[in-house]
Structure formats: C-alpha cells, structure tokens
Amino acid sequence: MDRTPSKTRAALWMSGWLALMLIVAVAGREATREVNVFQLMCVRGVLGFVMLYPLIRMNGGFAIVKTARLHVHIGRNLIHFGAQLGWFYALTLIPIGQVVAIEFTMPIWTAILAASFLGERMTAMKIGAIVLGLVGVFVIVRPAAGEINPGQLIALAAAVGFGVSVAIVKSLTRTEQTLAIIFWMLVVQSAASLGPALYVWSWPPLQTWGWLALIAFGGTFSHYCMARALLHADATVVIPMDFLRVPLTAILGWLLYAERLDTFTVLGAAMILAGNLLNLKPGTPVAARARA
C-alpha cells in the first residue's frame, strides 16, 4: 500500500471522510423517522458487509480478517454499538450540529483511557485539553440553567463510548489489518442488533431504503478514507481536518432543517475544539479516530 508522504493526498482522503460523515448524519436523521435504531444498525451492518466484500476479495480474501484477538473485537464493537445507537437516537432529539459538537469530546475520553490503560503519558497539554473540553460540554448542556435535554446526555454518553472504542482500536492496530477491524465491526454489530431488530421489525418505505444504503456506505467507507489519509500524513495533520465537521454540520442543519445554534452551543463547541487542538500540538501523542 502506497505510504508516500503527501498532505495533498491526505486532504483528499479526509474530504471523503468529511463528506461521508455528513451524509451519515443527514441519512440517520431521515431514516430514524421511519425505522427503529436497532433495525437501522442491523441493516447498516448487513449492507456494509456486502459493500466491503469486494475490498476483502481484492486483498486476498477472508484470510486477511483472521484474528487471535476475537474477544477484543467483540468487546470493542459491543461498546461501539451502544455508542452508535445513542448517537443515532440523539439525532432525533437535538440539532445535528449540537450532536456533533458534543461528539468532539471523544478525543478527550480517548486521551484519559490511553493514559490509564495503554501507558501513554498524561502531559500538561492533555490535562489542559481535558479541562477545556469538559467546560465546553458544561456550557453546551447548561445544567445550571435547567435546560438539560436528554438528547444532550445521550450524545455525551455516546462520545464516551466512542472514546473507549477508539482506545481499543488503537490497541488493535498493533496486530490487526484495517479491513479486519472494519469486518469484525460489521459482523459483531449486525449480530448484536439482529434480535432487537427482528422484534421491532416493520418494512421501511422504499425511500427509506435509500437512506439506509447511504448510512451503510458512509459508515463503512468513511473509516477506509480516514485510514488512507493516515498513510500519507501524521495524525497531527490529519485529525484537525475533521474539526471542519462541526461548522459544516451546523451549516447543513441550518440549510436542511432550519436549526439554529445558540451562542452557548457555539461557545462550547469552540472550547471543545480548542481543547482538541491543544492536545494535537507537536510532541503530544494523538489517538487516531475510528466510527461507524
């Protein structure tokens, strides 16, 4: 696989990540109007596997997904599954831009977990990033104002879950291929959602299948784009590009759903992004992000 350093190539792959993640956010909002989140996750996993299979075949077949760490894959994907359910459900309760703003606390939780379990050093920069991120969440949620929305708490819980998932992925990348990580994500999450999905199953309208297909495609190949971007540039170059998702999602919510982001949400998001940028200064270890 070509690993030639190139910020231009990295930026092009990250533009694919951004586009696909924006598509998932909008498609998730539309699909959950008609289907239960368990049904959405099950269909996403099955369709995602069908879409991923050609890449697996091109890279030597199912031998590439063999693993001696199946228990780690299962644990990681059950946590990610719960976080993804919460993320999709939060989309039905609060503005898209607010969901994404809260989601960007995820690198903070990853940093804490990496220091606790993966032996990474907790520096003054990381502590500062954590404090800024937590204050940003406090500003968005505003508990003192009595304006807490259950969707905000669900989005925050999902962000913590994503942080745990990323920390485990970081461990998995030491021994596993990227395709293997994505493959087991699809298998485990499809299996986990199958029973609940069958229990609440109702056939979606024809147009909803289009949204479900977009979710499967975006949720599967966004991670492929991120992995390819990281081949061509350092994480400290690649990951800040993802911060564009906060304003882009807010603009999309405004254009499509007439959603307004109040001053508190904008200020809180700015604090969260500032904390993450502080954590990405040269010399600070960075956890590469992975969501499906």
Backbone hydrogen bonds, N-H to C=O, Kabsch-Sander energy under -0.5 kcal/mol:
donor,donor_aa,acceptor,acceptor_aa,energy
6,S,232,H,-2.8
10,A,6,S,-2.2
11,A,7,K,-2.5
12,L,8,T,-2.1
13,W,9,R,-2.5
14,M,10,A,-2.4
15,S,11,A,-1.8
16,G,12,L,-1.3
17,W,13,W,-1.8
18,L,14,M,-2.8
19,A,15,S,-2.3
20,L,16,G,-2.5
21,M,17,W,-2.6
22,L,18,L,-2.2
23,I,19,A,-2.1
24,V,20,L,-2.3
25,A,21,M,-1.9
26,V,22,L,-2.1
27,A,23,I,-3.1
28,G,24,V,-2.6
29,R,25,A,-1.8
30,E,26,V,-2.3
31,A,27,A,-3.1
32,T,28,G,-2.0
33,R,30,E,-1.2
34,E,31,A,-1.9
35,V,31,A,-2.1
40,L,36,N,-2.4
41,M,37,V,-2.5
42,C,38,F,-2.0
43,V,39,Q,-2.5
44,R,40,L,-2.5
45,G,41,M,-2.1
46,V,42,C,-2.2
47,L,43,V,-2.8
48,G,44,R,-2.4
49,F,45,G,-2.0
50,V,46,V,-1.9
51,M,47,L,-2.1
52,L,48,G,-2.1
53,Y,49,F,-1.9
55,L,52,L,-0.9
56,I,52,L,-1.8
57,R,53,Y,-2.8
58,M,54,P,-2.2
59,N,55,L,-1.1
59,N,56,I,-0.5
60,G,57,R,-1.3
61,G,56,I,-2.2
63,A,60,G,-0.6
64,I,61,G,-1.7
65,V,62,F,-1.2
66,K,63,A,-1.1
72,V,69,R,-0.7
73,H,69,R,-2.0
74,I,70,L,-2.7
75,G,71,H,-2.3
76,R,72,V,-2.8
77,N,73,H,-2.5
78,L,74,I,-2.0
79,I,75,G,-1.8
80,H,76,R,-2.5
81,F,77,N,-2.3
82,G,78,L,-2.0
83,A,79,I,-2.2
84,Q,80,H,-2.8
85,L,81,F,-2.3
86,G,82,G,-2.2
87,W,83,A,-2.3
88,F,84,Q,-2.5
89,Y,85,L,-2.4
90,A,86,G,-2.6
91,L,87,W,-1.3
92,T,88,F,-0.5
92,T,89,Y,-1.3
93,L,90,A,-1.6
94,I,90,A,-2.2
99,V,95,P,-2.0
100,V,96,I,-2.2
101,A,97,G,-2.2
102,I,98,Q,-2.3
103,E,99,V,-2.1
104,F,100,V,-1.2
104,F,101,A,-0.5
105,T,102,I,-1.8
106,M,103,E,-2.2
108,I,105,T,-1.1
109,W,105,T,-1.5
110,T,106,M,-2.4
111,A,107,P,-2.2
112,I,108,I,-2.0
113,L,109,W,-2.5
114,A,110,T,-3.0
115,A,111,A,-2.0
116,S,112,I,-1.8
117,F,113,L,-3.0
118,L,113,L,-0.6
118,L,114,A,-1.5
120,E,114,A,-1.9
123,T,121,R,-0.9
127,I,123,T,-2.3
128,G,124,A,-2.5
129,A,125,M,-2.4
130,I,126,K,-2.4
131,V,127,I,-2.3
132,L,128,G,-2.5
133,G,129,A,-2.4
134,L,130,I,-2.5
135,V,131,V,-2.4
136,G,132,L,-2.3
137,V,133,G,-2.2
138,F,134,L,-2.2
139,V,135,V,-2.3
140,I,136,G,-2.1
141,V,137,V,-2.9
142,R,138,F,-2.7
145,A,142,R,-0.9
146,G,143,P,-1.3
147,E,142,R,-1.2
152,Q,149,N,-1.5
153,L,149,N,-1.4
154,I,150,P,-2.4
155,A,151,G,-2.4
156,L,152,Q,-2.1
157,A,153,L,-2.5
158,A,154,I,-2.4
159,A,155,A,-2.0
160,V,156,L,-2.1
161,G,157,A,-2.3
162,F,158,A,-2.6
163,G,159,A,-2.1
164,V,160,V,-2.2
165,S,161,G,-2.4
166,V,162,F,-2.7
167,A,163,G,-2.1
168,I,164,V,-1.9
169,V,165,S,-2.4
170,K,166,V,-2.6
171,S,167,A,-1.3
172,L,168,I,-2.4
173,T,169,V,-2.5
174,R,171,S,-1.2
175,T,172,L,-2.1
176,E,172,L,-2.7
181,I,177,Q,-1.9
182,I,178,T,-2.2
183,F,179,L,-2.7
184,W,180,A,-2.5
185,M,181,I,-1.5
186,L,182,I,-2.2
187,V,183,F,-2.4
188,V,184,W,-2.5
189,Q,185,M,-2.1
190,S,186,L,-1.9
191,A,187,V,-2.2
192,A,188,V,-2.5
193,S,189,Q,-1.6
194,L,190,S,-1.1
195,G,191,A,-0.7
197,A,193,S,-2.5
198,L,194,L,-2.6
199,Y,195,G,-1.9
200,V,196,P,-1.7
201,W,198,L,-0.5
208,T,205,P,-0.9
209,W,205,P,-1.0
209,W,206,L,-0.7
210,G,206,L,-0.8
211,W,207,Q,-1.1
212,L,208,T,-2.4
213,A,209,W,-2.3
214,L,210,G,-1.9
215,I,211,W,-2.2
216,A,212,L,-2.4
217,F,213,A,-2.6
218,G,214,L,-3.0
219,G,215,I,-3.0
220,T,216,A,-1.5
221,F,217,F,-2.6
222,S,218,G,-1.7
224,Y,220,T,-0.6
225,C,221,F,-2.2
226,M,222,S,-2.1
227,A,223,H,-2.3
228,R,224,Y,-2.3
229,A,225,C,-2.4
230,L,226,M,-2.0
231,L,227,A,-0.7
231,L,228,R,-0.7
232,H,228,R,-0.7
232,H,229,A,-1.1
233,A,229,A,-0.9
237,V,234,D,-1.5
238,V,234,D,-2.3
239,I,235,A,-2.5
241,M,238,V,-1.2
242,D,238,V,-0.6
242,D,239,I,-1.7
243,F,240,P,-1.3
244,L,241,M,-1.4
245,R,242,D,-2.2
246,V,243,F,-1.5
248,L,244,L,-2.3
249,T,245,R,-2.3
250,A,246,V,-2.0
251,I,247,P,-2.5
252,L,248,L,-2.3
253,G,249,T,-2.7
254,W,250,A,-1.9
255,L,251,I,-2.7
256,L,252,L,-2.9
257,Y,253,G,-1.9
258,A,254,W,-1.0
259,E,253,G,-1.7
262,D,260,R,-0.7
266,V,262,D,-2.1
267,L,263,T,-2.7
268,G,264,F,-2.8
269,A,265,T,-2.6
270,A,266,V,-2.2
271,M,267,L,-1.9
272,I,268,G,-2.3
273,L,269,A,-2.6
274,A,270,A,-2.4
275,G,271,M,-2.4
276,N,272,I,-2.1
277,L,273,L,-2.7
278,L,274,A,-2.3
279,N,275,G,-1.7
280,L,276,N,-0.8
280,L,277,L,-0.6
281,K,278,L,-1.1
284,T,281,K,-1.8
288,A,286,V,-0.6
